[in-house]
Amino acid sequence: MNEYDVIVIGGGAAGMFAAVQAGYAGARVLLLEPNERLGKKLYITGKGRCNLTNNCSWQEVLKNVPTNPRFLYSALSGFTPEDTVTFFESHGCETKTERGNRVFPVSDKSASVVEALKTALGYAGVEIRRARAKELLVENGHISGVRTEKEKIGAPAVILATGGRSYPATGSTGDGYRMARALGHSVVDPVGSLVPLVEDGDCCAKMQGLALKNVNVRLYAQGAQRTVPCATHAKPVFEEFGELLFTHFGLSGPVILSASAHMETGKAYTIEIDLKPALDEATLDARILRDFAAAKNRSFENALSGLYPKTMIPVMVARSGIPGDTRVNAVTREQRRALLELTKHFTVEIRGKRPVEEAIVTSGGVSVKEIDPKTMESRLVPGLYFAGEVMDVDAYTGGFNLQIAWATAAAAAAAASKKE
């Protein structure tokens, strides 16, 4: 006899939510999680604030899904961002909407999201066991349970919600891929999606630690005929206004993570930064002239403090081609034009992405061709369901990835709780 109706493997966002929904549907549910606490990755999501969804229509969510959006049509229409907000507010987590329709807890703490899920787990009567699933058990071609490191546990339905490969310290170690492969599922090789970028050079390292706010970033795929500045030669693959960070290896920060989701493996890219997006070229030129007039007896290098952060000035001087000790009143019109172009089109050549282990979200995972999009059930092994990042679906930043987790978990739980 089965000990449980549903076993959920993975105590992250998708796993906890699937367990809650299955419990609320009346199923006897066991949640397996090897970490000492649930929701470990959720605690660090959104810089510790947890952008739990986006305040938009489910159709708009689909527009922000670059990988297999059609697969998510049924799940997202069945559990919308509005449903997400209603769930969390009804479980003690008040929410607010910020720039870009991003939804956060009013407390600005990820812990509020985790506590709401824990509260719901209690209400739903879910049993939680600290254990690592080692193998999915199958009898007569149908899921029959799970083998952990210590025991075998019976159930006619198992929801695999183990996450991807990002942040392995939080438990996303790729176990789900291994167990799915063992039952014949195909796994698209996981790569980092929302991940920092590595520079081809050392320019960024010279400005390590410098954060720039209110800049405009464009991502260009490099072509055989490409020269820089990029803006006059091609349409950007991605463009966004926001914040970035220079690091010892390259670039990070919100707009860079978003840009990384648009990069294809094997292609070379250039990041172009408009350091003064609020100023058109004529206004910026007038601003430079004013600064130079106020410092006409100073050197070029010492006249730039009003235009750029201190740690950026040596890089701007070197790239402009104007000797730093040149007197400002000796800077030619052509040289000033070069400085203006550099300010509006500061480029960083990208060698590639940081390792998948450093990514916020994994692109790749169990092939959705082998999963029923309405129920999240395996097309290969009845009784096996998937939820969240373990599947080959991912989205841009803005709360869309967590919305995918909630929606796919809800679909899987609804179907799994009815399995006999």
C-alpha positions in Angstrom: 0.0 0.0 0.0 1.3 3.5 -0.8 2.4 5.5 2.2 1.6 8.8 0.4 -0.5 10.1 -2.5 2.2 12.5 -3.7 5.9 12.8 -3.0 7.5 16.1 -3.9 11.3 16.1 -4.4 12.9 19.5 -3.7 12.0 22.1 -1.1 12.6 25.2 -3.2 10.0 27.6 -4.6 8.4 25.1 -7.0 8.6 22.2 -4.6 7.1 23.9 -1.6 4.3 25.4 -3.8 3.5 22.0 -5.4 3.4 20.3 -2.0 1.0 23.0 -0.7 -1.3 22.8 -3.7 -1.4 19.0 -3.6 -2.1 19.1 0.2 -4.9 21.6 -0.3 -6.4 19.2 -2.9 -6.7 16.6 -0.2 -3.6 14.4 -1.0 -1.3 12.9 1.5 1.9 14.7 0.7 5.6 14.1 1.6 8.1 16.8 0.8 11.8 15.7 0.6 14.5 18.2 1.0 18.2 17.5 1.9 19.0 21.0 3.1 18.6 21.9 6.8 16.0 24.5 5.8 13.5 25.0 3.1 13.7 27.7 0.4 17.4 28.2 0.7 17.7 29.8 -2.8 14.6 31.9 -2.2 16.4 33.7 0.7 19.0 35.1 -1.7 16.6 35.9 -4.6 16.3 39.5 -5.6 19.3 40.6 -3.4 17.4 39.1 -0.4 14.1 40.8 -1.3 12.5 38.2 -3.5 10.8 39.5 -6.7 8.1 36.9 -6.4 6.1 37.7 -9.6 5.3 40.5 -12.0 2.1 42.5 -11.8 1.0 41.9 -15.4 -1.2 39.6 -17.4 -0.2 36.0 -18.0 0.1 36.8 -21.7 2.7 39.4 -20.8 4.6 36.8 -18.8 4.8 34.7 -21.9 6.3 37.5 -23.9 9.2 37.5 -21.4 9.9 33.8 -21.8 12.6 33.2 -24.5 12.8 29.4 -24.0 9.7 27.3 -24.9 7.0 29.9 -24.2 4.2 27.9 -25.9 4.8 25.0 -23.5 3.8 27.3 -20.6 0.5 28.6 -22.2 -1.8 26.3 -20.2 0.1 26.5 -16.9 0.4 30.4 -16.9 -3.2 30.9 -18.0 -4.3 28.5 -15.2 -2.3 30.2 -12.5 -1.7 33.9 -13.2 0.4 36.6 -11.5 -2.8 37.8 -9.9 -3.3 34.3 -8.4 0.2 34.5 -7.0 -0.3 37.8 -5.2 -3.6 36.5 -3.8 -2.0 33.4 -2.5 0.9 35.1 -0.7 -1.3 37.9 0.7 -3.8 35.3 2.0 -0.9 33.6 3.8 0.5 36.6 5.6 2.9 38.1 3.0 1.7 41.6 2.0 3.1 42.7 -1.4 3.9 45.9 -3.3 4.6 46.7 -6.9 7.8 48.6 -8.0 9.5 49.7 -11.2 8.9 47.3 -14.1 5.8 45.9 -12.3 8.1 43.8 -10.1 6.2 42.5 -7.1 8.1 42.3 -3.7 7.1 41.6 -0.1 6.2 44.9 1.7 8.8 43.8 4.3 11.5 43.8 1.6 12.6 40.5 3.0 12.7 37.1 1.2 12.0 35.5 4.5 8.4 36.8 4.3 7.9 34.7 1.1 9.4 31.6 2.7 7.4 32.0 5.9 4.2 32.3 3.9 5.0 29.0 2.1 5.9 27.3 5.4 2.6 28.5 6.9 0.8 27.1 3.9 2.6 23.8 4.2 1.3 23.5 7.8 -2.2 24.3 6.7 -2.0 21.8 3.9 -0.8 19.0 6.3 2.3 18.3 4.3 4.9 16.1 6.0 8.5 17.3 5.6 11.4 15.0 5.7 15.1 16.0 5.5 16.4 13.4 3.0 18.0 13.3 -0.4 16.2 11.4 -3.1 18.5 9.0 -4.9 16.3 7.1 -7.3 12.8 7.2 -8.7 11.1 3.8 -8.4 9.0 2.3 -11.2 6.7 -0.7 -11.4 5.1 -1.9 -14.6 6.2 1.3 -16.3 4.5 3.5 -13.7 6.0 5.6 -10.9 5.8 3.7 -7.6 7.8 5.9 -5.2 11.2 7.2 -4.3 14.4 5.7 -2.8 16.3 7.9 -0.5 19.7 7.3 1.1 18.0 5.4 3.9 14.6 4.0 2.7 12.1 3.3 0.0 8.9 5.4 0.1 5.8 4.4 -1.9 3.5 6.8 -3.9 1.7 6.7 -7.2 2.8 10.2 -8.0 6.1 12.0 -7.7 6.8 15.7 -8.5 10.4 16.4 -9.5 11.2 20.0 -8.4 14.9 19.9 -7.8 15.8 23.1 -9.7 18.6 23.6 -12.2 22.4 23.9 -11.7 22.7 27.4 -10.5 23.9 28.1 -6.9 24.7 24.5 -6.1 25.3 25.5 -2.4 21.6 26.0 -2.1 20.9 22.5 -3.3 20.6 22.9 -7.1 23.1 20.2 -7.8 21.6 18.6 -10.9 20.1 15.6 -9.1 16.8 16.0 -11.0 18.5 15.8 -14.4 20.2 12.5 -13.3 17.0 10.9 -12.1 15.1 12.0 -15.2 17.8 10.6 -17.5 17.7 7.3 -15.6 14.0 7.0 -16.7 14.8 7.8 -20.3 14.2 11.6 -20.4 16.3 13.8 -22.6 18.1 16.7 -20.9 19.1 19.9 -22.7 22.6 20.8 -21.5 22.1 23.4 -18.8 23.8 26.8 -19.2 23.6 30.0 -17.2 20.8 32.3 -18.3 20.8 35.2 -15.8 24.5 35.3 -15.2 27.4 37.8 -15.1 29.5 38.3 -18.2 33.3 37.9 -18.7 35.2 40.7 -20.5 37.7 40.0 -23.2 40.3 42.4 -21.8 41.1 44.1 -18.5 39.2 47.4 -18.8 36.5 46.3 -16.3 39.1 45.0 -13.8 40.6 48.5 -13.6 37.2 49.8 -12.4 36.4 46.9 -10.1 33.7 47.7 -7.6 32.3 50.6 -9.5 28.5 50.6 -9.8 26.8 52.8 -12.4 23.1 53.7 -12.0 20.8 55.1 -14.6 22.8 54.0 -17.6 21.5 52.5 -20.9 22.9 49.2 -21.9 22.7 47.6 -25.4 23.8 44.1 -26.3 25.1 43.5 -29.9 26.0 40.2 -31.6 29.3 40.7 -33.3 29.4 40.2 -37.0 32.2 39.8 -39.5 31.9 43.4 -40.7 31.3 44.9 -37.2 33.1 47.9 -36.0 32.4 50.1 -33.0 30.5 52.1 -31.9 27.8 49.6 -32.4 24.8 51.8 -32.6 25.4 52.8 -36.2 25.9 49.3 -37.5 23.2 47.0 -36.3 20.1 46.5 -34.2 20.8 45.5 -30.6 19.8 42.1 -29.5 18.8 43.6 -26.1 18.5 47.1 -24.6 17.6 48.2 -21.1 18.0 51.1 -18.7 19.3 50.5 -15.2 22.2 49.6 -13.0 25.4 47.6 -13.7 28.6 46.7 -11.8 32.2 46.5 -13.0 34.0 43.4 -11.5 37.4 41.8 -11.6 36.2 39.5 -14.4 33.8 41.8 -16.3 30.3 43.0 -15.8 27.4 42.2 -13.4 24.3 43.9 -12.1 20.6 43.8 -13.0 20.8 45.0 -16.6 23.8 42.7 -17.4 22.0 39.7 -16.0 19.0 40.5 -18.2 21.3 40.9 -21.2 22.8 37.5 -20.6 19.5 35.8 -21.1 19.6 37.0 -24.8 23.0 35.5 -25.6 23.4 32.3 -27.6 26.1 29.8 -27.0 29.0 30.1 -29.5 28.3 33.7 -30.5 30.5 36.7 -29.7 28.9 39.8 -28.2 29.6 43.4 -27.4 28.1 45.4 -24.5 27.6 49.1 -25.3 26.9 51.5 -22.4 25.5 55.0 -22.8 26.9 56.7 -19.7 24.7 59.8 -20.1 21.4 58.5 -21.5 19.5 61.6 -20.3 21.6 63.9 -22.5 21.4 63.9 -26.3 24.7 64.6 -28.1 24.2 68.4 -28.5 23.3 68.7 -24.8 26.3 66.5 -23.7 28.7 68.5 -25.9 27.4 71.7 -24.3 28.0 70.1 -20.8 31.5 69.1 -21.7 32.2 72.6 -23.0 31.0 74.1 -19.7 33.1 71.8 -17.6 36.1 72.6 -19.7 35.5 76.3 -19.5 35.4 76.0 -15.7 38.7 74.2 -15.7 40.5 75.8 -18.6 43.8 76.0 -16.8 43.7 72.4 -15.6 44.9 69.2 -17.4 42.4 67.2 -19.3 42.5 64.3 -16.8 41.8 66.7 -13.9 38.8 68.3 -15.7 36.7 65.2 -15.9 35.6 64.8 -12.2 32.2 66.3 -12.9 31.5 63.9 -15.8 32.7 60.5 -14.6 33.3 58.6 -11.3 36.9 58.8 -10.1 37.8 55.2 -10.8 36.5 55.6 -14.4 38.6 58.6 -15.3 41.9 56.8 -16.1 40.0 54.4 -18.4 38.2 57.3 -20.2 41.4 59.2 -20.7 43.2 56.1 -22.1 40.3 55.2 -24.4 39.8 58.8 -25.6 43.3 59.0 -27.1 43.8 62.4 -25.5 47.0 62.6 -23.3 45.9 63.1 -19.7 48.3 66.1 -19.2 46.9 68.0 -22.2 45.6 71.5 -21.1 41.8 71.6 -21.4 42.0 74.8 -23.5 44.2 72.9 -26.0 41.7 70.0 -26.5 40.6 70.2 -30.1 37.0 69.9 -31.4 37.8 66.5 -32.9 39.2 65.3 -29.6 36.1 66.6 -27.7 34.0 64.7 -30.3 35.9 61.5 -29.5 35.2 62.0 -25.8 31.5 62.5 -26.5 31.3 59.3 -28.7 33.1 57.4 -26.0 30.6 58.6 -23.4 27.6 57.7 -25.4 29.1 54.4 -26.8 31.4 52.9 -24.1 31.9 49.3 -25.3 33.0 46.2 -23.5 33.9 43.1 -25.6 32.4 39.9 -24.1 34.3 36.7 -24.0 31.4 34.7 -22.5 29.3 34.0 -19.5 30.4 33.1 -16.0 29.9 29.4 -15.0 26.3 28.1 -14.7 26.9 27.6 -11.0 26.9 31.4 -10.6 23.7 31.9 -12.6 20.5 33.0 -11.0 18.5 30.9 -13.5 19.5 27.8 -15.5 18.6 27.6 -19.2 18.3 24.0 -20.2 16.9 21.0 -18.4 14.4 18.2 -19.0 13.1 18.5 -22.6 9.5 19.8 -22.6 8.8 17.7 -25.7 8.6 14.8 -23.2 6.2 16.6 -20.8 2.4 17.2 -21.1 2.0 21.0 -20.9 -1.4 20.8 -19.3 -0.5 18.5 -16.4 3.3 18.6 -16.3 3.3 14.8 -16.4 6.0 12.8 -18.1 5.0 11.4 -21.5 7.4 8.5 -20.9 6.6 7.5 -17.3 3.1 7.9 -15.9 3.0 9.3 -12.4 6.1 11.4 -12.8 5.6 15.2 -12.9 7.9 18.2 -13.2 7.8 21.7 -11.8 10.0 24.7 -12.1 13.6 25.1 -13.2 14.3 21.4 -13.7 12.5 21.8 -17.1 13.9 23.5 -20.1 12.1 26.8 -19.5 13.4 30.1 -18.4 12.5 33.8 -18.5 14.0 37.3 -18.2 14.4 39.1 -14.9 11.4 40.8 -13.4 9.7 38.0 -11.4 8.8 35.9 -14.4 10.9 32.9 -13.5 9.2 32.6 -10.1 5.9 32.9 -11.8 6.8 30.0 -14.0 7.7 28.0 -10.8 4.4 28.8 -9.1 2.3 28.1 -12.3 4.0 24.8 -13.3 3.9 23.6 -9.6 0.2 24.3 -9.5 -0.5 22.4 -12.7 1.6 19.4 -11.6 0.0 19.3 -8.1 -3.5 19.5 -9.5 -2.9 16.5 -11.7 -0.7 14.5 -9.3 -3.2 14.8 -6.4 -5.8 13.0 -8.6 -3.5 10.1 -9.5 -4.6 6.7 -8.4 
